[in-house]
Amino acid sequence: MNTMIKPYYLILLAFTFLWASCDNGNDDSETENTFSGCVVSFEQGEDLEIATFNLEQFPKENNTVMHTANLIKQLNPDIIALQEVTNEGALKQLAGQLDGWEYVISPEPNQSMAPAYLIKMTEILLIEEATTIWFNETENDDYYFPRAPFVIKVSHRRNNQEFLLVNLHLKAMGDSESVGRRRIASDMLKEYIDAHYPDEFVIILGDFNDELDEENTIDEVFANFTDDTENYRFADMPIATGSREYWSYPDMPAHIDHILITDEWFEYVDTTMTIRPDDCFDDYEDYISDHRPVVVVFDL
């Protein structure tokens, strides 16, 4: 029996191996490594990582779901509050590409840019019966909150800490009417939390569409919160008053995506950061968003 391998078999095997290597390499670069050079990756543990992320009319392009999934896989927080979800089917597809994650979207009818959440279910328990919408009952509510705040109650599985998340997306634009609507919405929101949740762990996060730095903000829209230092704190205030390189809305540039916490959280805040995926993905704004994610980390 002749066991010699003929030359053309060797050539075929070589091409087969080369094709397989190239194919796997391309997959790794697309699904795992795109954001590894500029995005921190959180590990599962006692810390709690919560992000807010305006996805700008999600999904923007055909490949938006894939690129967004790659970014979230690299970042790996425990929960993300999303704004501007225009297609629930795409959101479901996004969650399906994230192993162990689920989504929940605002049930508000006729909302073209809905708030939603992505939840890592191994770390976070969703208390479904507490899911609700605030300020959606009257015409005044619709005027001051064109996108009703979407509220969920969750528990951190590692220490059973329950808390409330309020996903906020306030009126945009810098004209006097829009500024006034944001200011009154801020007043309504604080009065509601003071009255109904004075002793609970609450986080209000999202696209506030206004700045915190006194030099940049318009008429100090959120002074009602910033003046009440005993009960409220913007966890991202160091970002708002720091270098514009780390602001969440680089096009202007401006820092308008915020994470507001109640006093129950004060002792647990570890750090707050703006994630800059555009540093290693040139087409970030074309495929994902004109906003950057903002993350707060709690040491529980």
Secondary structure, DSSP 8 states (H G I E B T S, - for coil): ------HHHHHHHHHHHHHHHHHHHHHHHHHTSTTTTTS----SSS-EEEEEEEEEEE--STTHHHHHHHHHHHH--SEEEEEEE--HHHHHHHHHTSTTEEEEE---TT-SSEEEEEEETTTEEEEEEEEEESS-SSHHHHHH-SS--EEEEEEETTTTEEEEEEEEE-----SHHHHHHHHHHHHHHHHHHHHH-TTS-EEEEEE-SS--STTTSSTTTTHHHHT-TTTEEETTHHHHTS-GGG-SBTTTTB--EEEEEEGGGGGGEEEEEE--GGGT-TTHHHHT-SS--EEEEE--
